[in-house]
Amino acid sequence: MQVSGNAFKTLVEFAEKKYGSERTKNFYIDNSHFCRIKDFLDLDWYELDYYLEYSETVDKYFGFGDASILLEAGEYAAKKAFESSHSLFRDLSMQCALSNAEAVFLSFFSAAVAEIKYIKNNKAELYIKNLPLSPHLSNIICGWLKYSSRAIRTKEASIVEKNHKKNCLCFTLEWINC
């Protein structure tokens, strides 16, 4: 399983914006084995295990080690994506956006599979398969979903991370159509 260089780059950008370039520079001094990330290319693919290790280290260095800052990092990544490559999703309905979920996840994770189960008209469960059950990865994706739901044609959207079922990441989404 691999992750796009863009996922690494947005985490670097998030840290620089939120904590400043000096603190981010110190992070790379203290964690020199991550220095090569600065040279990663957005469209190249890198090992997912390295991304998970990097995410966890970023969380411990800048946050409390509880994966909470990765929720913010996920929102930042979605904001960046919606400013560029995912801008076409901006005016979609939630149902249409969910139908494109697998394509979005495949642009970041090489073997991600997304399945949607509608519970009622404006409530669905999103299962993301073939990814490790990492709280760090889960929070990044949850942050991504939270920003995305605000960027498309919905209001009062809520995203709840559920217990992971069937060895996959599971999120419940509920919304009101605009």
C-alpha positions in Angstrom: 0.0 0.0 0.0 1.3 3.4 -0.9 0.3 7.0 -0.3 0.7 10.0 -2.5 3.5 12.5 -2.0 0.7 15.1 -1.7 -0.4 13.6 1.6 3.1 14.1 3.0 3.4 17.6 1.6 0.1 18.9 3.0 1.1 17.6 6.5 4.4 19.6 6.2 2.5 22.7 5.0 0.0 22.4 7.9 2.7 22.2 10.5 4.5 25.3 9.0 1.3 27.3 8.9 0.1 26.4 12.4 3.4 26.2 14.3 5.7 28.4 12.2 8.8 27.6 10.1 11.2 27.7 13.0 9.4 25.0 15.0 8.9 23.0 11.9 12.6 23.3 11.1 13.4 22.0 14.6 11.1 19.1 14.0 13.3 18.0 11.1 16.4 18.5 13.1 15.0 16.4 15.9 13.7 13.8 13.5 16.3 13.8 10.8 15.1 10.5 9.2 12.1 12.5 7.9 14.2 15.2 6.1 13.8 13.4 2.8 10.0 14.2 2.8 10.8 17.8 1.8 12.0 16.4 -1.6 8.9 14.2 -2.1 6.9 14.9 -5.3 3.2 15.4 -5.1 2.3 12.9 -7.7 4.8 10.2 -6.7 3.9 7.3 -4.4 5.6 6.4 -1.1 5.2 3.7 1.5 2.1 4.0 3.7 4.0 2.7 6.8 6.4 5.6 6.5 3.4 8.0 6.3 1.8 6.5 9.4 5.1 6.8 11.3 5.5 10.4 10.1 1.9 11.3 11.1 2.3 9.8 14.5 5.6 11.6 15.1 4.1 14.9 13.9 1.2 14.4 16.3 3.5 13.7 19.2 5.9 16.6 18.4 3.3 19.3 17.8 0.3 17.9 19.7 -0.4 15.7 22.7 0.0 12.3 21.0 -3.7 11.8 20.9 -4.1 12.3 17.1 -6.3 15.4 17.7 -4.1 17.8 15.6 -4.4 15.3 12.7 -8.1 16.1 12.5 -7.1 19.7 11.8 -4.4 18.5 9.4 -7.0 16.5 7.5 -9.2 19.6 7.3 -6.3 21.6 6.0 -5.5 18.9 3.4 -9.1 18.9 2.2 -9.1 22.7 2.0 -5.9 22.6 -0.2 -7.5 19.9 -2.4 -10.7 21.9 -2.9 -8.7 25.0 -3.9 -7.1 23.0 -6.7 -7.7 19.4 -7.9 -11.0 18.8 -6.2 -12.6 22.1 -7.0 -15.1 20.3 -9.3 -16.7 18.7 -6.2 -17.5 22.0 -4.6 -21.1 22.3 -5.8 -22.0 18.6 -5.7 -24.7 17.1 -3.5 -23.6 14.9 -0.7 -24.9 11.8 -2.5 -23.0 12.7 -5.7 -19.8 13.4 -3.6 -20.1 10.1 -1.8 -20.5 8.3 -5.2 -17.0 9.7 -6.1 -15.5 8.8 -2.7 -13.5 5.9 -4.0 -11.8 8.0 -6.7 -10.9 10.6 -4.1 -9.4 8.0 -1.8 -7.5 6.4 -4.6 -5.9 9.8 -5.4 -4.2 9.6 -1.9 -4.0 5.9 -1.1 -3.1 3.4 -3.8 -5.4 0.6 -2.8 -8.2 2.2 -0.9 -11.7 0.9 -1.4 -14.7 3.0 -0.4 -18.2 1.5 0.2 -21.3 3.5 1.0 -24.3 2.2 2.8 -27.3 4.5 3.0 -29.2 4.3 6.2 -31.8 6.8 5.2 -32.0 9.7 2.7 -29.5 12.0 4.4 -27.5 9.5 6.4 -24.9 7.1 5.3 -22.0 5.0 6.5 -18.7 5.2 4.6 -16.5 2.2 4.9 -12.9 2.6 3.8 -11.2 -0.7 3.2 -7.6 -1.8 2.6 -6.2 0.8 5.0 -4.7 0.1 8.4 -6.9 0.7 11.5 -4.7 3.6 12.6 -6.2 6.4 14.8 -3.8 8.8 13.2 -5.0 7.9 9.7 -8.6 7.8 10.9 -8.4 11.4 12.2 -6.8 12.7 9.1 -9.6 11.1 7.0 -12.2 12.4 9.5 -10.9 15.9 9.2 -10.9 15.6 5.4 -14.5 14.5 5.5 -15.5 17.3 7.8 -14.1 20.0 5.6 -15.4 18.4 2.4 -18.9 18.2 3.8 -18.8 22.0 4.4 -17.4 22.6 0.9 -20.2 20.9 -1.0 -23.9 21.7 -1.1 -24.9 20.6 2.4 -25.6 22.2 5.7 -25.4 21.0 9.2 -23.3 18.0 8.2 -22.0 15.8 11.0 -19.3 13.2 10.6 -18.9 10.6 13.3 -16.1 8.1 13.4 -17.5 4.8 14.4 -16.0 1.7 15.8 -14.1 0.1 13.1 -16.1 -2.8 11.7 -14.9 -5.6 9.5 -11.3 -4.4 9.6 -12.0 -1.1 7.9 -12.4 2.5 8.8 -16.0 3.4 9.3 -17.6 6.9 9.4 -21.2 7.9 9.7 -22.2 11.0 7.8 -25.5 12.8 8.3 -26.5 16.1 6.5 -29.2 18.4 5.4 -29.4 19.1 1.7 -29.3 22.8 0.6 
